[in-house]
Amino acid sequence: MSQAISPEEIERDLTFACAAAAAAGERAMSLRAMERWEGKTLADVGDQACDGYLQGLILGRYPEDGILSEETADSPERLGKDRAWIVDPLDGTREYSQLRPDWAVHVALTVGGECALAAVALPAQGKVLWGVTVAGQERHGVDGEGKLSYGNSAQPDKPRVAVSRSHTPPWMDAFIDTIGGEAAPAGSVGNKVCMLLSEEADVYVHKIGLKEWDTCAPETVARALGWHVCKLRGDEHRYNLKDPHNHELVVCRPAFKDRVIEVLATCGALEDER
């Protein structure tokens, strides 16, 4: 990774990302606590409020940077920017609207199409996980309660596989059975990745339906903690691309990577498009 970003810029931008994600999450929590809306309306209100807040912060602080957000119309201008913020103002809107704790706010900075730094806020769980992946300046941490799990931690005999609460494809059962694991259902991509980073799960694989704002911040934090992140065939992700679709995601311990990729190739994950 050869990103042109200085230690001073990293410190400045990391502080900003953590504060922005936390503040947007507090805003979402406050709106939910009002009990004025419910269901899809609550999800829409929370999404739009957090997006407007983050857009204003980023554009005000970094007017020369690009920005890609789930809730704002995309602009081709970001493609010519070396620095681009990739944001999911409310990842896990279903869970948010159901008053559950498994939703997140993602704020990530990419430089040259690669992950640089990010924060994943879990507002209902009272914490923000953050990480820096710039070569020679890697760091990580958690603001709030909870300890972190590293990529070099021991793999259990029966790995817990983070899976979606709402749309688990048929190949997932075969994957879990083959690796001798058990399912750990939850919402939000960011929350599920953070389950691995918080000793609540051991593997996360997903296909179809993801975009850059779903994966960028969680990938950055996971990499900063030494976890392996790739696509289903082992390829790495690139960011700030013209097409923001980023369907495939694998997060696991580096020592377990080869086994995960092997099983994905045989359980139907590479063929099943559902």
The 8 nearest C-alpha neighbors of each residue, nearest first, counted from 0:
[[1, 2, 134, 133, 113, 132, 114, 111],
 [0, 2, 3, 134, 133, 111, 4, 110],
 [3, 1, 4, 0, 110, 111, 133, 115],
 [4, 2, 1, 5, 110, 111, 81, 133],
 [5, 3, 2, 8, 9, 6, 110, 133],
 [4, 6, 8, 7, 9, 3, 10, 2],
 [7, 5, 9, 8, 10, 4, 136, 11],
 [8, 6, 10, 5, 9, 11, 4, 12],
 [9, 7, 11, 5, 6, 10, 12, 4],
 [8, 10, 6, 12, 7, 11, 13, 5],
 [9, 11, 7, 13, 8, 12, 14, 6],
 [12, 10, 8, 14, 9, 13, 7, 15],
 [11, 13, 15, 9, 14, 10, 8, 16],
 [14, 12, 16, 10, 15, 11, 9, 17],
 [13, 15, 11, 17, 12, 16, 10, 18],
 [14, 16, 12, 18, 13, 17, 19, 11],
 [17, 15, 13, 19, 18, 14, 106, 118],
 [18, 16, 118, 20, 14, 19, 15, 21],
 [17, 19, 21, 15, 16, 20, 22, 14],
 [20, 18, 16, 22, 21, 17, 15, 23],
 [21, 19, 23, 17, 22, 18, 120, 104],
 [20, 22, 24, 18, 19, 23, 120, 17],
 [21, 23, 25, 19, 24, 20, 18, 26],
 [24, 22, 26, 20, 49, 25, 21, 19],
 [23, 25, 27, 21, 122, 26, 22, 20],
 [26, 24, 28, 22, 27, 23, 29, 21],
 [25, 27, 23, 29, 24, 28, 22, 30],
 [28, 26, 24, 30, 45, 25, 29, 31],
 [27, 29, 25, 31, 26, 30, 32, 24],
 [30, 28, 32, 26, 31, 27, 25, 33],
 [31, 29, 27, 33, 32, 28, 26, 45],
 [30, 32, 28, 33, 29, 34, 27, 41],
 [31, 33, 29, 34, 30, 28, 35, 27],
 [32, 34, 35, 30, 31, 29, 36, 28],
 [35, 33, 32, 36, 31, 37, 30, 41],
 [34, 36, 33, 37, 31, 30, 41, 32],
 [37, 35, 41, 34, 40, 38, 31, 33],
 [36, 38, 41, 40, 96, 39, 35, 34],
 [39, 37, 96, 41, 40, 42, 97, 36],
 [40, 38, 42, 41, 43, 37, 96, 93],
 [41, 39, 43, 42, 38, 37, 36, 44],
 [40, 42, 37, 36, 44, 39, 38, 43],
 [41, 43, 39, 96, 45, 92, 40, 44],
 [44, 42, 46, 40, 41, 45, 47, 39],
 [45, 43, 41, 47, 46, 42, 48, 40],
 [44, 46, 48, 42, 27, 43, 47, 41],
 [47, 45, 43, 49, 89, 44, 48, 42],
 [46, 48, 50, 44, 49, 45, 51, 43],
 [47, 49, 45, 51, 50, 46, 44, 52],
 [50, 48, 52, 88, 23, 46, 47, 51],
 [51, 49, 88, 47, 53, 52, 48, 54],
 [52, 50, 54, 48, 49, 53, 47, 55],
 [51, 53, 49, 55, 50, 54, 48, 56],
 [54, 52, 56, 50, 55, 51, 57, 49],
 [55, 53, 51, 57, 56, 52, 58, 50],
 [54, 56, 52, 53, 58, 57, 59, 51],
 [57, 55, 53, 59, 54, 58, 60, 52],
 [56, 58, 60, 54, 59, 61, 55, 53],
 [59, 57, 62, 61, 55, 60, 56, 54],
 [58, 60, 56, 57, 55, 61, 62, 54],
 [61, 59, 57, 58, 56, 62, 55, 63],
 [60, 62, 58, 57, 63, 64, 59, 56],
 [63, 61, 58, 64, 59, 60, 57, 65],
 [64, 62, 61, 65, 58, 80, 82, 60],
 [65, 63, 82, 83, 61, 62, 80, 66],
 [64, 66, 83, 77, 80, 84, 82, 63],
 [65, 67, 84, 83, 85, 77, 68, 64],
 [68, 66, 85, 86, 84, 73, 69, 65],
 [69, 67, 86, 70, 71, 87, 85, 212],
 [68, 70, 87, 71, 212, 86, 67, 88],
 [69, 71, 68, 50, 72, 47, 46, 88],
 [72, 70, 68, 69, 73, 50, 67, 54],
 [73, 71, 74, 70, 68, 69, 67, 75],
 [72, 74, 71, 67, 75, 68, 66, 77],
 [73, 75, 76, 77, 72, 67, 78, 66],
 [76, 74, 77, 78, 73, 241, 79, 65],
 [75, 77, 74, 78, 79, 65, 80, 73],
 [76, 78, 65, 80, 75, 79, 66, 74],
 [79, 77, 76, 80, 75, 239, 241, 240],
 [80, 78, 77, 76, 81, 75, 65, 82],
 [79, 81, 77, 82, 78, 65, 64, 83],
 [80, 82, 111, 110, 83, 79, 112, 64],
 [83, 81, 110, 80, 64, 109, 65, 111],
 [82, 84, 65, 66, 109, 64, 108, 85],
 [85, 83, 108, 66, 107, 65, 109, 67],
 [86, 84, 67, 107, 212, 66, 68, 106],
 [87, 85, 68, 106, 212, 105, 88, 67],
 [86, 88, 105, 212, 89, 69, 68, 90],
 [89, 87, 50, 104, 49, 86, 46, 105],
 [90, 88, 104, 46, 87, 103, 92, 91],
 [91, 89, 103, 187, 102, 92, 87, 104],
 [90, 92, 187, 102, 94, 93, 186, 89],
 [91, 93, 95, 42, 94, 90, 96, 89],
 [94, 92, 96, 91, 95, 97, 42, 39],
 [93, 95, 97, 99, 91, 96, 92, 102],
 [94, 96, 92, 98, 97, 93, 99, 102],
 [95, 97, 42, 38, 93, 98, 94, 41],
 [96, 98, 94, 95, 99, 93, 38, 37],
 [99, 97, 95, 96, 94, 100, 31, 93],
 [98, 100, 94, 97, 95, 101, 96, 102],
 [101, 99, 123, 102, 124, 98, 95, 94],
 [102, 100, 186, 99, 190, 94, 187, 185],
 [103, 101, 91, 187, 90, 190, 100, 95],
 [104, 102, 121, 90, 120, 89, 189, 190],
 [103, 105, 120, 89, 88, 119, 20, 90],
 [106, 104, 119, 87, 86, 216, 118, 88],
 [105, 107, 86, 118, 117, 16, 20, 216],
 [108, 106, 117, 216, 85, 84, 116, 86],
 [107, 109, 84, 116, 115, 83, 117, 85],
 [110, 108, 114, 115, 113, 83, 82, 112],
 [111, 109, 82, 112, 81, 113, 2, 115],
 [110, 112, 81, 113, 2, 109, 82, 80],
 [113, 111, 238, 110, 239, 237, 109, 114],
 [114, 112, 109, 110, 111, 238, 237, 115],
 [113, 115, 109, 219, 116, 108, 132, 110],
 [114, 116, 109, 132, 133, 108, 131, 110],
 [117, 115, 131, 108, 130, 107, 132, 219],
 [116, 118, 107, 216, 129, 106, 130, 219],
 [117, 119, 129, 17, 106, 128, 16, 105],
 [120, 118, 105, 128, 127, 104, 129, 216],
 [119, 121, 127, 104, 103, 20, 122, 21],
 [120, 122, 103, 124, 126, 123, 127, 125],
 [123, 121, 125, 24, 124, 120, 126, 25],
 [122, 124, 100, 125, 121, 28, 101, 102],
 [125, 123, 122, 121, 126, 100, 101, 144],
 [126, 124, 122, 123, 143, 121, 144, 127],
 [125, 127, 143, 142, 121, 124, 120, 144],
 [126, 128, 120, 142, 141, 119, 121, 129],
 [129, 127, 141, 119, 118, 140, 120, 142],
 [130, 128, 118, 220, 140, 139, 117, 141],
 [129, 131, 139, 220, 223, 116, 138, 117],
 [130, 132, 116, 137, 138, 223, 115, 133],
 [133, 131, 137, 115, 223, 116, 134, 219],
 [134, 132, 115, 136, 137, 131, 135, 2],
 [135, 133, 136, 0, 132, 137, 1, 2],
 [134, 136, 137, 133, 132, 138, 0, 6],
 [137, 135, 133, 134, 138, 132, 131, 6],
 [138, 136, 132, 131, 133, 135, 223, 134],
 [137, 139, 131, 130, 223, 136, 140, 132],
 [140, 138, 130, 129, 223, 131, 224, 137],
 [139, 141, 129, 128, 130, 142, 138, 147],
 [140, 142, 128, 127, 143, 129, 126, 139],
 [141, 143, 127, 126, 128, 140, 144, 129],
 [144, 142, 126, 125, 141, 127, 145, 128],
 [145, 143, 126, 125, 142, 146, 141, 124],
 [144, 146, 143, 147, 197, 141, 126, 142],
 [145, 147, 197, 148, 144, 141, 198, 196],
 [146, 148, 197, 196, 149, 145, 198, 141],
 [149, 147, 196, 197, 198, 152, 146, 150],
 [150, 148, 224, 151, 152, 225, 147, 196],
 [149, 151, 226, 225, 252, 152, 224, 253],
 [150, 152, 149, 153, 252, 225, 253, 226],
 [153, 151, 149, 150, 154, 148, 252, 155],
 [152, 154, 155, 151, 150, 252, 149, 254],
 [153, 155, 152, 156, 158, 201, 252, 255],
 [156, 154, 157, 158, 153, 201, 159, 180],
 [155, 157, 158, 154, 179, 180, 178, 153],
 [156, 158, 180, 155, 179, 159, 181, 178],
 [159, 157, 180, 155, 201, 156, 160, 181],
 [158, 160, 200, 181, 201, 180, 182, 183],
 [159, 161, 202, 182, 183, 203, 181, 200],
 [160, 162, 183, 203, 184, 191, 200, 182],
 [163, 161, 184, 183, 160, 185, 182, 164],
 [162, 164, 184, 165, 185, 166, 186, 167],
 [165, 163, 184, 185, 186, 166, 162, 167],
 [164, 166, 163, 167, 186, 185, 184, 162],
 [167, 165, 163, 168, 164, 162, 273, 169],
 [166, 168, 163, 171, 165, 169, 162, 164],
 [169, 167, 170, 171, 166, 273, 172, 271],
 [170, 168, 171, 172, 167, 173, 271, 267],
 [171, 169, 173, 267, 172, 168, 268, 266],
 [172, 170, 174, 173, 169, 168, 175, 167],
 [171, 173, 175, 174, 170, 169, 176, 168],
 [172, 174, 176, 170, 171, 175, 266, 177],
 [173, 175, 171, 177, 172, 176, 266, 170],
 [174, 176, 180, 172, 178, 177, 173, 179],
 [177, 175, 179, 173, 174, 178, 172, 180],
 [178, 176, 174, 179, 175, 173, 262, 180],
 [177, 179, 175, 180, 176, 174, 262, 158],
 [180, 178, 176, 177, 157, 175, 181, 158],
 [179, 181, 158, 157, 175, 178, 159, 176],
 [180, 182, 159, 160, 175, 158, 183, 157],
 [181, 183, 160, 159, 184, 161, 162, 180],
 [182, 184, 161, 160, 162, 159, 185, 181],
 [185, 183, 162, 164, 163, 161, 182, 186],
 [186, 184, 164, 163, 162, 191, 183, 101],
 [185, 187, 101, 163, 164, 91, 94, 102],
 [188, 186, 91, 190, 102, 189, 90, 191],
 [189, 187, 191, 190, 192, 213, 186, 90],
 [188, 190, 192, 217, 187, 191, 103, 193],
 [189, 191, 193, 187, 188, 192, 101, 102],
 [192, 190, 194, 188, 193, 189, 161, 187],
 [193, 191, 189, 194, 195, 190, 217, 188],
 [192, 194, 196, 190, 195, 191, 197, 189],
 [193, 195, 199, 191, 197, 200, 192, 196],
 [196, 194, 200, 201, 193, 197, 192, 198],
 [195, 197, 148, 193, 194, 147, 198, 149],
 [196, 198, 147, 194, 148, 195, 199, 193],
 [199, 197, 148, 195, 200, 196, 194, 147],
 [198, 200, 194, 197, 195, 201, 196, 159],
 [201, 199, 195, 159, 194, 198, 160, 161],
 [200, 202, 159, 195, 158, 160, 251, 203],
 [203, 201, 160, 251, 250, 200, 161, 159],
 [204, 202, 161, 250, 160, 249, 251, 205],
 [205, 203, 249, 248, 250, 202, 206, 161],
 [206, 204, 248, 247, 249, 203, 207, 246],
 [205, 207, 247, 246, 248, 208, 204, 209],
 [208, 206, 246, 209, 247, 205, 272, 273],
 [207, 209, 246, 210, 206, 244, 245, 247],
 [208, 210, 246, 245, 207, 213, 244, 211],
 [211, 209, 244, 245, 213, 243, 212, 246],
 [210, 212, 243, 213, 214, 245, 215, 244],
 [211, 213, 87, 86, 210, 85, 214, 215],
 [214, 212, 211, 210, 209, 188, 215, 87],
 [213, 215, 211, 217, 212, 218, 216, 210],
 [216, 214, 218, 217, 211, 212, 219, 213],
 [215, 217, 107, 117, 219, 218, 105, 214],
 [218, 216, 220, 189, 219, 214, 215, 221],
 [219, 217, 221, 215, 216, 220, 214, 222],
 [220, 218, 216, 222, 217, 221, 114, 117],
 [219, 221, 130, 223, 217, 129, 222, 218],
 [222, 220, 218, 224, 226, 223, 219, 217],
 [223, 221, 225, 226, 219, 224, 220, 218],
 [222, 224, 220, 130, 132, 221, 225, 131],
 [225, 223, 221, 149, 222, 226, 150, 139],
 [224, 226, 150, 222, 223, 149, 221, 227],
 [227, 225, 150, 222, 252, 221, 224, 251],
 [226, 228, 253, 251, 252, 250, 222, 225],
 [229, 227, 250, 249, 218, 226, 251, 222],
 [230, 228, 235, 249, 233, 234, 248, 236],
 [229, 231, 248, 247, 233, 234, 232, 249],
 [230, 232, 233, 247, 249, 248, 260, 229],
 [233, 231, 230, 234, 260, 264, 229, 263],
 [232, 234, 230, 229, 231, 235, 260, 249],
 [235, 233, 230, 229, 232, 236, 231, 228],
 [236, 234, 229, 230, 233, 237, 228, 232],
 [237, 235, 229, 238, 234, 230, 245, 113],
 [236, 238, 112, 113, 235, 239, 240, 114],
 [237, 239, 112, 240, 113, 236, 211, 109],
 [240, 238, 112, 78, 83, 241, 243, 237],
 [239, 241, 238, 242, 243, 78, 237, 112],
 [240, 242, 243, 78, 239, 75, 77, 244],
 [243, 241, 240, 244, 239, 245, 210, 211],
 [244, 242, 211, 210, 240, 241, 245, 239],
 [245, 243, 210, 242, 246, 209, 211, 208],
 [246, 244, 210, 209, 211, 247, 243, 214],
 [245, 247, 209, 207, 206, 208, 244, 210],
 [246, 248, 206, 230, 205, 231, 245, 207],
 [249, 247, 230, 205, 204, 229, 231, 206],
 [248, 250, 204, 229, 228, 230, 203, 231],
 [251, 249, 228, 203, 227, 202, 204, 248],
 [252, 250, 202, 227, 226, 256, 253, 201],
 [251, 253, 150, 226, 255, 254, 227, 256],
 [254, 252, 227, 256, 255, 226, 251, 150],
 [253, 255, 252, 256, 257, 151, 251, 154],
 [256, 254, 252, 253, 258, 257, 259, 251],
 [255, 257, 253, 259, 258, 254, 260, 251],
 [258, 256, 260, 259, 255, 261, 254, 253],
 [257, 259, 261, 256, 255, 260, 262, 178],
 [260, 258, 256, 262, 261, 257, 263, 255],
 [259, 261, 263, 257, 258, 262, 256, 232],
 [262, 260, 258, 264, 259, 263, 257, 265],
 [261, 263, 265, 259, 264, 260, 266, 258],
 [262, 264, 260, 266, 265, 261, 268, 259],
 [265, 263, 262, 261, 266, 269, 260, 268],
 [264, 266, 262, 263, 267, 261, 268, 269],
 [267, 265, 263, 173, 174, 268, 170, 262],
 [268, 266, 170, 270, 269, 265, 271, 264],
 [267, 269, 271, 263, 270, 170, 266, 264],
 [268, 270, 267, 271, 264, 263, 231, 272],
 [271, 269, 267, 268, 272, 264, 266, 273],
 [270, 272, 268, 273, 267, 269, 170, 168],
 [273, 271, 270, 207, 269, 268, 206, 168],
 [272, 271, 168, 207, 169, 206, 167, 270]]
